[in-house]
């Protein structure tokens, strides 16, 4: 069942605000408009297209992003969320978006969620993988040597967060 997450205490919020922001490396499937939107919102982002990395294999993209201290931003969840192909120790992080510009409102809600709830917290989300869908996010990470999966949903109007809790 979905359980609303409580507000964070002020001291935790203050500490989180001091974290460095995530830097992004946009895979070649990310639209130029989305890259510009991130730049307009003061996100340090570069892209495979800008750097001439188009057509290079995912292993190259992963290695480049890792060496440059960047999270991969992609729509290729099938490959980048495959934990055998792209292990957690070979990434800074991955953010995979489900959706297209065909539904602009939903697509930009997902981008705004990334801007508000992921980008500001590089230290907290280091070595994590995200699958972002309209109104929902799934976070994967290794905790105490075990694969951990956390499902979250968010309300667009209030940005209230809910976490899926097994009964």
C-alpha positions in Angstrom: 0.0 0.0 0.0 1.1 3.6 -0.5 2.2 5.5 2.6 2.8 9.2 2.6 6.3 10.1 3.5 6.6 12.5 6.4 8.2 15.9 6.1 11.9 15.8 6.8 13.2 17.6 9.9 14.8 21.0 9.3 18.3 19.9 10.2 18.1 17.1 7.6 16.8 19.5 5.0 19.6 21.9 5.8 22.2 19.2 5.5 20.7 18.0 2.2 20.8 21.5 0.8 24.6 21.5 1.3 25.1 18.5 -1.0 26.5 18.9 -4.4 24.2 18.8 -7.4 24.2 15.9 -9.8 26.0 16.4 -13.1 24.3 14.8 -16.1 25.4 13.1 -19.3 22.5 12.9 -21.7 22.4 9.7 -23.8 21.8 10.3 -27.5 18.0 9.6 -27.1 17.4 12.7 -25.0 15.9 15.5 -27.0 17.7 18.9 -27.3 14.7 20.7 -25.8 15.1 18.6 -22.6 18.8 19.3 -22.4 18.1 23.0 -22.9 15.4 22.9 -20.1 18.0 21.4 -17.7 20.6 24.0 -18.7 18.0 26.8 -18.2 17.5 25.3 -14.7 21.2 25.6 -13.9 22.0 21.9 -14.2 25.5 20.9 -15.4 24.6 18.7 -18.4 26.4 17.6 -21.5 25.3 15.2 -24.1 26.5 12.3 -26.3 25.5 14.4 -29.3 27.4 17.5 -28.3 30.5 15.5 -27.6 30.3 13.4 -30.9 29.6 10.2 -29.0 26.6 9.2 -31.1 26.5 5.6 -32.1 29.0 4.5 -29.5 28.0 1.5 -27.4 26.4 1.8 -24.0 29.6 0.5 -22.4 31.5 3.5 -23.8 28.7 5.9 -22.7 28.8 4.3 -19.2 32.5 4.5 -18.9 32.6 8.2 -20.1 29.9 9.3 -17.7 31.7 7.4 -14.8 35.1 9.0 -15.5 33.5 12.4 -15.9 31.6 12.1 -12.6 28.1 12.2 -14.2 24.8 10.4 -13.9 23.6 9.0 -17.2 20.2 10.5 -18.4 18.6 8.1 -20.9 15.3 6.7 -22.2 17.0 3.3 -22.7 15.9 1.7 -19.4 16.1 -1.8 -20.9 19.9 -1.6 -21.2 21.0 0.9 -18.5 18.8 -0.7 -15.8 20.1 -4.1 -16.5 22.3 -4.6 -13.5 24.5 -7.3 -15.1 25.3 -5.1 -18.2 25.6 -1.9 -16.2 26.7 -2.9 -12.6 26.3 -0.4 -9.8 30.1 -0.2 -9.3 30.6 1.1 -12.9 28.3 4.2 -12.5 27.8 7.3 -10.6 24.1 6.9 -11.3 21.5 6.4 -14.0 18.2 8.2 -14.5 16.0 6.5 -17.1 12.9 8.3 -18.3 9.8 6.4 -19.6 7.9 8.5 -22.0 8.2 10.8 -25.0 7.5 14.3 -26.1 4.2 13.1 -27.6 2.7 13.8 -24.1 4.5 17.0 -23.3 2.8 17.7 -20.0 3.6 14.3 -18.5 7.1 14.3 -19.9 7.9 17.7 -18.4 6.4 16.6 -15.0 8.9 13.8 -15.0 11.7 16.3 -15.8 10.5 18.6 -13.0 10.5 15.7 -10.6 14.1 14.9 -11.5 15.0 18.6 -11.1 13.3 18.9 -7.7 14.0 15.5 -6.0 17.1 14.0 -7.6 19.5 16.6 -9.1 20.1 18.4 -5.7 21.3 15.3 -3.9 24.4 13.8 -5.7 25.9 12.4 -2.5 22.6 10.8 -1.3 21.9 9.1 -4.7 25.4 8.1 -5.6 25.5 4.7 -7.3 21.7 4.6 -7.7 19.5 3.9 -10.7 16.1 5.5 -11.3 13.2 4.6 -13.5 11.0 7.7 -13.8 7.5 7.4 -15.1 4.6 9.8 -15.0 3.7 10.1 -11.3 6.0 7.3 -10.2 9.7 6.6 -9.6 11.5 3.4 -8.8 15.0 3.6 -7.2 17.5 0.7 -7.3 20.6 0.5 -5.2 22.8 -1.9 -3.3 22.3 -1.7 0.4 24.3 -4.1 2.7 25.3 -6.1 -0.3 21.7 -6.7 -1.4 19.7 -5.2 -4.3 17.2 -2.8 -3.0 14.2 -1.5 -4.9 12.1 1.4 -3.6 8.9 2.5 -5.3 7.7 6.1 -4.9 4.9 8.0 -6.3 4.4 11.8 -6.4 1.4 14.1 -6.6 1.9 16.7 -9.2 0.0 19.5 -7.6 1.6 19.2 -4.2 4.8 17.2 -4.8 3.8 15.0 -1.9 5.8 11.8 -1.9 4.5 8.3 -1.2 6.4 5.1 -0.8 5.1 1.6 -1.5 5.2 -0.5 1.7 4.5 -4.2 1.7 1.9 -5.2 4.2 
